[in-house]
Amino acid sequence: ALLYADSFGKKGCGMMEPEQMKKRAVVLAVFGTTVARASAAYDGLEQSIRSRSPLPVFRAYTSPRVRARLNHAVPSLTEVLNRLVAEGYAEAEIVAGFLTSGEEYEKVLGELAAFDGVLTLHVNRPPLDSDESLERFLRCLPEIVPAERAAGESVVFMGHGNADGRSVSRYMALDAALKRNDPGFHAACVEGEPTLDAVLPELKPGRGWLIPFLMAAGDHACNGLAGEAADSWADTHAARGFEPVPVVRGLGED
């Protein structure tokens, strides 16, 4: 809910004045996942939207690869928008489930632009895009850090990041904001910076928690973070003498 607090306060899904009585909808646009367990995060997001808005809610997966592996059981954003046009909708609130303005978020903006003049569309900005929205989003930390974590134990949050470096400054801001909440918190990315190698020297000996800072706990969380391969984050931590405790749970589940 915190991720999209701004979005629902706007005209897109607020109280409708009489002149605004148009056919309207909400579209949850997320990357998608082929890991059945991970889809619980998207279910959680959709449930949150439905609890706060009377409008019909549609879901779209932005990844062509994921849609293909699911035999196109979940439509693309363009397919959903075409359906809205065909069914007489005039306006939609697009809830883009991405943490930064990376490649997938830019793809969403490109697809929305194709419907300019056909549908009135509103879309949220990602929560890591500004210091203000980042601080607001981090109110979720008490929910996502397990209560079993003892004071002083290190916690590394796995962000996705971007290989082209476009989100480095925002993940650095995330790392700084996390440390303001707790000196034992650290952010590292699958792609780009900050890297896991840069974070490891800062960790305290003993038990350390590995938590996805990802909307859904898909392949990156199940394999890259908690997997048994020699290059997984859990294995890397163990090889350095730490006691890794992976948490396979997407942010959307909270």
Backbone hydrogen bonds, N-H to C=O, Kabsch-Sander energy under -0.5 kcal/mol:
donor,donor_aa,acceptor,acceptor_aa,energy
4,Y,1,A,-0.8
5,A,2,L,-1.2
8,F,4,Y,-1.6
9,G,5,A,-0.5
9,G,6,D,-1.2
10,K,7,S,-1.1
13,C,10,K,-1.1
14,G,10,K,-1.0
20,Q,17,E,-2.3
21,M,18,P,-1.5
22,K,20,Q,-2.8
24,R,22,K,-0.7
25,A,91,E,-1.5
26,V,56,P,-2.6
27,V,93,E,-2.8
28,L,58,F,-3.2
29,A,27,V,-0.8
29,A,95,V,-2.3
30,V,28,L,-0.6
30,V,60,A,-2.5
36,A,34,T,-0.8
38,A,35,V,-0.8
39,S,35,V,-1.0
39,S,36,A,-0.8
40,A,37,R,-1.4
41,A,38,A,-1.9
43,D,39,S,-2.1
44,G,40,A,-2.1
45,L,41,A,-2.0
46,E,42,Y,-2.6
47,Q,43,D,-2.4
48,S,44,G,-2.1
49,I,45,L,-2.2
50,R,46,E,-2.5
51,S,47,Q,-1.9
52,R,48,S,-0.6
52,R,49,I,-1.3
53,S,49,I,-1.3
58,F,26,V,-2.8
60,A,28,L,-2.8
61,Y,75,P,-2.4
62,T,30,V,-2.5
63,S,31,F,-1.7
67,R,63,S,-2.3
68,A,64,P,-2.4
69,R,65,R,-2.1
70,L,66,V,-1.4
71,N,68,A,-1.7
72,H,67,R,-3.7
73,A,70,L,-1.1
80,V,76,S,-2.1
81,L,77,L,-2.6
82,N,78,T,-2.4
83,R,79,E,-1.9
84,L,80,V,-2.2
85,V,81,L,-2.2
86,A,82,N,-2.4
87,E,83,R,-2.0
88,G,85,V,-1.5
89,Y,84,L,-2.8
90,A,23,K,-3.1
91,E,23,K,-1.5
92,A,120,T,-2.4
93,E,25,A,-2.4
94,I,92,A,-0.6
94,I,122,H,-4.1
95,V,27,V,-2.9
95,V,93,E,-0.7
96,A,94,I,-1.0
97,G,29,A,-2.7
97,G,95,V,-0.8
98,F,96,A,-1.8
102,G,100,T,-2.0
106,E,102,G,-2.4
107,K,103,E,-1.9
108,V,104,E,-1.9
109,L,105,Y,-2.0
110,G,106,E,-2.0
111,E,107,K,-2.1
112,L,108,V,-2.4
113,A,109,L,-1.9
114,A,110,G,-0.9
115,F,112,L,-1.9
116,D,113,A,-1.6
117,G,119,L,-0.5
118,V,115,F,-2.2
119,L,115,F,-2.3
120,T,90,A,-2.6
121,L,119,L,-0.7
122,H,92,A,-2.0
124,N,94,I,-1.3
128,L,99,L,-2.1
129,D,126,P,-1.6
130,S,127,P,-0.6
134,L,130,S,-2.2
135,E,131,D,-2.3
136,R,132,E,-1.8
137,F,133,S,-2.4
138,L,134,L,-2.1
139,R,136,R,-1.3
140,C,137,F,-1.9
141,L,138,L,-1.7
143,E,140,C,-1.7
144,I,140,C,-1.4
145,V,141,L,-2.1
149,R,146,P,-1.7
153,E,150,A,-2.0
154,S,207,R,-0.7
155,V,184,G,-2.7
156,V,209,W,-3.2
157,F,155,V,-0.5
157,F,186,H,-3.2
158,M,156,V,-0.5
158,M,211,I,-2.7
159,G,157,F,-0.8
159,G,188,A,-3.4
165,G,162,N,-1.8
168,V,165,G,-1.3
171,Y,167,S,-2.1
172,M,168,V,-2.3
173,A,169,S,-1.9
174,L,170,R,-2.0
175,D,171,Y,-2.3
176,A,172,M,-2.2
177,A,173,A,-2.5
178,L,174,L,-2.7
179,K,175,D,-2.0
180,R,176,A,-1.5
181,N,177,A,-1.2
182,D,178,L,-2.1
185,F,182,D,-2.3
186,H,155,V,-2.0
188,A,157,F,-2.3
189,C,194,P,-2.8
190,V,159,G,-2.0
191,E,160,H,-2.8
199,V,195,T,-1.1
200,L,196,L,-2.2
202,E,199,V,-2.1
203,L,200,L,-1.5
208,G,243,E,-2.4
209,W,154,S,-3.0
210,L,245,V,-2.0
211,I,156,V,-2.6
211,I,209,W,-0.5
213,F,158,M,-3.4
218,G,216,A,-1.7
222,C,218,G,-3.0
223,N,219,D,-2.8
224,G,219,D,-1.3
225,L,220,H,-1.8
226,A,221,A,-2.1
227,G,223,N,-1.1
232,S,229,A,-1.7
233,W,224,G,-2.7
234,A,225,L,-1.8
236,T,232,S,-2.6
237,H,233,W,-2.3
238,A,234,A,-2.3
239,A,235,D,-2.6
240,R,236,T,-1.1
240,R,237,H,-0.5
241,G,238,A,-1.6
242,F,237,H,-2.4
243,E,206,G,-2.5
245,V,208,G,-2.5
247,V,210,L,-2.7
248,V,246,P,-0.5
249,R,247,V,-1.4
251,L,214,L,-3.2
252,G,215,M,-2.3
253,E,250,G,-1.5
254,D,251,L,-2.0
